[in-house]
Amino acid sequence: AAANFMMLMGFRKAGRWGRRATLELALILFAPVYAMGVGVIQVSRFGRDVRRSHGIGRPRQWLELYALHMEQPAWLFLVEHRDWYYRKRLYETGMAGRAAQSIPQVGLLAATTSAMWIRNQDRSNKPRPSDRKSNQALRLGRAGVPTIPLIATLGQGRLDFGSGFDATNLPDTGLFAKPNTGYQGKGTLAWERHGDGTYRRVGDATQRCHTSEEVLQFLRDQPAEFVLQPRLANHPDLTDLTGDTLCGIRFLTFTDPVTLQARVFPFAWMKIPRAGVIADNIHAPGGLPGMAAGVDMTTGKLGPAFAADLTWRREHPDRGSRIEGRIVPCWKESVALALVAHRVFRPHGWAWGWDIAVTASGPLVIEGNSHPGFYEEFFPGVTFGEVEEVEALINLCLLADQA
């Protein structure tokens, strides 16, 4: 019921064509054929490995996949990863009976809540100012929330410096640029700073150095708008995992539909990139599968990391450093910071996904996401449908829909 609710709410926000009758008719007519095709594709990708490791033949895998999708047809349309059967290892003993409680798109509930709320407050359908990373940095800074400083907003022929910065006053820590409205680490750029004040772009095979004016001009000439920030590093206790890439911990915060107080979803994960990748996103460009490890909400202890290639890692595959069992520094302060950030942005959405990095000076907000990805595969043996906060998110969707 929850999965179908998400399907209906998700298509409803998409436009007039997403009417309930049309959707239900599409499910009846299209879902069986679609489920057959999805099953064939997924079994061809993962069936051999499962047969070798668990002795489950491909025909049985396909039948279980088909039955799973017919029981929850909304998954076919809304689940970002249709390999959910393999991601959650629903073929294992004891997991198949919990398939109905496995709701992968918790992030969709958060996104739908914010979309419904904004739709009822502003029917102009213009891009949300709160989704622009430059606006987030300025709003958090004005509220006194620790965040990454904004050096400049630039691109499309424009260059607007943030407070305290100009072409002759750039930080010594290196530079990091990302599209102002981008996602999944796409389009990110990074520069290392040398002792002579020049910058070398990370990943540039030519090893050419640039002046600060050249870097600014390069970004100013881009067809998309970028935000330029200092390139920071994680806490020294984490750098053997993260290297030079600033890695965030994803929190999901929402407004309680009864008390209207800020709450944090009781699951969070830390993103861990492969060596040489400048963005921490699981699906960041670079060719190597990113990873994420679930964090114990009480102790801040990391579990094993789940990679984008559906493998589990207890140690970093490139650096050899231990992942499972590590304690995240400043954990309680990080959880509290996510709630503070939510309160700052609550008028512009009732649910947010926050990326918070732990640095040597403490936790700070990287950015917020009004359409956050939030999946349960990073937590082995957990199904979000069994978590009471899912019901609260559904009720919050209904509340937002009623304005």
Backbone hydrogen bonds, N-H to C=O, Kabsch-Sander energy under -0.5 kcal/mol:
donor,donor_aa,acceptor,acceptor_aa,energy
5,F,1,A,-2.2
6,M,2,A,-2.3
7,M,3,A,-2.1
8,L,4,N,-2.4
9,M,5,F,-2.7
10,G,6,M,-2.8
11,F,7,M,-2.2
12,R,8,L,-1.9
13,K,9,M,-1.8
14,A,11,F,-0.7
15,G,11,F,-0.7
15,G,12,R,-0.9
18,G,15,G,-1.5
19,R,17,W,-1.1
23,L,19,R,-2.3
24,E,20,R,-2.7
25,L,21,A,-2.2
26,A,22,T,-2.3
27,L,23,L,-2.5
28,I,24,E,-2.1
29,L,25,L,-2.3
30,F,26,A,-3.0
31,A,26,A,-0.8
31,A,27,L,-1.0
34,Y,30,F,-2.7
35,A,31,A,-3.1
36,M,32,P,-1.8
37,G,33,V,-1.9
38,V,34,Y,-2.8
39,G,35,A,-2.3
40,V,36,M,-2.0
41,I,37,G,-2.2
42,Q,38,V,-2.6
43,V,39,G,-2.5
44,S,40,V,-1.9
45,R,41,I,-1.2
46,F,42,Q,-2.6
47,G,43,V,-2.3
50,V,46,F,-1.9
51,R,47,G,-2.3
52,R,48,R,-2.1
53,S,49,D,-2.5
54,H,50,V,-2.8
55,G,50,V,-0.5
55,G,51,R,-1.3
56,I,50,V,-0.8
57,G,55,G,-0.6
61,Q,57,G,-2.0
62,W,58,R,-2.7
63,L,59,P,-2.3
64,E,60,R,-2.6
65,L,61,Q,-2.5
66,Y,62,W,-2.6
67,A,63,L,-2.6
68,L,64,E,-2.3
69,H,65,L,-2.2
70,M,66,Y,-2.1
71,E,67,A,-1.8
72,Q,68,L,-1.9
75,W,72,Q,-1.9
76,L,73,P,-1.1
77,F,73,P,-0.5
77,F,74,A,-1.2
78,L,74,A,-2.1
79,V,75,W,-1.7
82,R,80,E,-0.7
84,W,81,H,-0.6
86,Y,83,D,-1.1
87,R,83,D,-2.5
88,K,84,W,-2.6
89,R,86,Y,-0.5
90,L,85,Y,-2.2
91,Y,85,Y,-0.5
92,E,89,R,-1.8
95,M,92,E,-1.8
96,A,92,E,-0.9
98,R,95,M,-1.6
99,A,96,A,-1.4
101,Q,98,R,-1.1
102,S,99,A,-1.5
103,I,101,Q,-1.2
106,V,104,P,-0.9
106,V,374,F,-0.9
107,G,374,F,-1.1
109,L,105,Q,-1.1
110,A,106,V,-1.6
111,A,107,G,-2.6
112,T,108,L,-3.2
113,T,109,L,-2.3
114,S,110,A,-2.1
115,A,111,A,-2.6
116,M,112,T,-3.0
117,W,113,T,-2.4
118,I,114,S,-2.6
119,R,115,A,-2.5
120,N,116,M,-2.0
121,Q,117,W,-1.1
122,D,118,I,-3.3
125,N,122,D,-0.6
131,D,128,R,-1.7
132,R,129,P,-1.3
133,K,180,N,-2.4
136,Q,132,R,-2.1
137,A,133,K,-2.3
138,L,134,S,-2.1
139,R,135,N,-2.7
140,L,136,Q,-2.9
141,G,137,A,-2.3
142,R,138,L,-2.5
143,A,139,R,-1.5
144,G,141,G,-1.4
145,V,140,L,-2.6
148,I,365,V,-1.3
151,I,149,P,-0.7
151,I,228,L,-2.3
152,A,228,L,-1.4
153,T,160,D,-2.7
154,L,226,F,-2.2
155,G,158,R,-2.3
156,Q,222,Q,-3.5
157,G,220,R,-2.9
158,R,155,G,-1.6
160,D,153,T,-2.7
161,F,159,L,-0.5
162,G,151,I,-3.3
165,F,162,G,-1.8
169,N,166,D,-1.8
174,G,171,P,-0.6
175,L,191,W,-2.0
176,F,229,Q,-2.7
177,A,189,L,-2.9
178,K,227,V,-1.7
180,N,225,E,-2.8
182,G,179,P,-1.4
186,K,183,Y,-1.9
188,T,185,G,-1.3
189,L,177,A,-2.8
191,W,175,L,-2.6
192,E,200,R,-3.1
194,H,198,T,-3.0
197,G,194,H,-2.0
199,Y,210,H,-3.2
200,R,192,E,-2.4
201,R,208,R,-0.6
202,V,190,A,-2.8
204,D,201,R,-1.8
205,A,203,G,-0.7
207,Q,204,D,-1.4
210,H,199,Y,-3.2
215,V,211,T,-2.0
216,L,212,S,-2.4
217,Q,213,E,-2.3
218,F,214,E,-2.3
219,L,215,V,-2.1
220,R,216,L,-2.4
221,D,217,Q,-1.7
222,Q,219,L,-1.4
226,F,154,L,-3.8
227,V,178,K,-2.5
228,L,152,A,-3.0
229,Q,176,F,-2.9
231,R,174,G,-1.6
232,L,230,P,-0.9
235,H,358,V,-2.6
238,L,235,H,-2.9
239,T,235,H,-0.9
241,L,238,L,-2.2
242,T,238,L,-2.0
243,G,239,T,-2.5
245,T,242,T,-1.6
247,C,245,T,-0.5
249,I,356,I,-2.3
250,R,269,W,-2.8
251,F,249,I,-0.6
251,F,354,W,-2.7
253,T,251,F,-0.5
253,T,352,W,-2.9
254,F,263,R,-2.4
255,T,350,W,-1.9
256,D,254,F,-0.5
256,D,261,Q,-3.3
260,L,256,D,-2.1
263,R,254,F,-2.9
265,F,252,L,-3.5
267,F,265,F,-0.5
268,A,295,V,-0.6
269,W,250,R,-1.2
270,M,293,A,-2.8
271,K,248,G,-2.4
272,I,291,M,-2.6
277,V,274,R,-1.6
284,A,281,N,-1.6
290,G,282,I,-1.7
291,M,272,I,-1.7
292,A,306,F,-1.4
293,A,270,M,-2.4
294,G,304,P,-0.7
294,G,378,F,-0.9
295,V,268,A,-2.8
296,D,301,K,-2.7
300,G,296,D,-2.7
302,L,326,R,-3.2
303,G,294,G,-2.6
305,A,313,R,-3.1
306,F,292,A,-2.9
307,A,305,A,-0.5
307,A,311,T,-2.9
308,A,290,G,-2.2
310,L,307,A,-2.0
313,R,305,A,-3.0
316,H,321,S,-2.9
320,G,316,H,-2.1
323,I,314,R,-2.8
324,E,314,R,-1.2
325,G,302,L,-3.2
326,R,323,I,-1.8
328,V,300,G,-2.8
328,V,326,R,-0.5
331,W,328,V,-0.7
334,S,330,C,-1.7
335,V,331,W,-2.1
336,A,332,K,-2.3
337,L,333,E,-2.0
338,A,334,S,-1.8
339,L,335,V,-1.5
340,V,336,A,-2.0
341,A,337,L,-2.6
342,H,338,A,-2.0
343,R,339,L,-2.0
344,V,340,V,-1.6
345,F,341,A,-1.6
346,R,342,H,-1.2
348,H,345,F,-2.3
349,G,346,R,-1.6
352,W,253,T,-2.6
353,G,369,N,-2.6
354,W,251,F,-2.9
354,W,352,W,-0.6
355,D,367,E,-2.5
356,I,249,I,-2.1
356,I,354,W,-0.6
357,A,364,L,-2.4
359,T,357,A,-0.7
359,T,362,G,-1.9
362,G,359,T,-1.7
364,L,357,A,-2.4
365,V,146,P,-2.7
366,I,355,D,-3.2
367,E,355,D,-1.1
369,N,353,G,-2.2
379,F,376,E,-2.0
382,V,379,F,-2.0
385,G,101,Q,-2.1
386,E,383,T,-2.1
387,V,384,F,-2.2
390,V,387,V,-1.8
391,E,387,V,-0.6
391,E,388,E,-0.6
392,A,388,E,-1.3
393,L,389,E,-2.2
394,I,390,V,-2.2
395,N,391,E,-2.5
396,L,392,A,-2.0
397,C,393,L,-2.1
398,L,394,I,-2.0
399,L,395,N,-2.3
400,A,396,L,-2.7
401,D,397,C,-2.3
402,Q,398,L,-1.4
403,A,400,A,-1.6
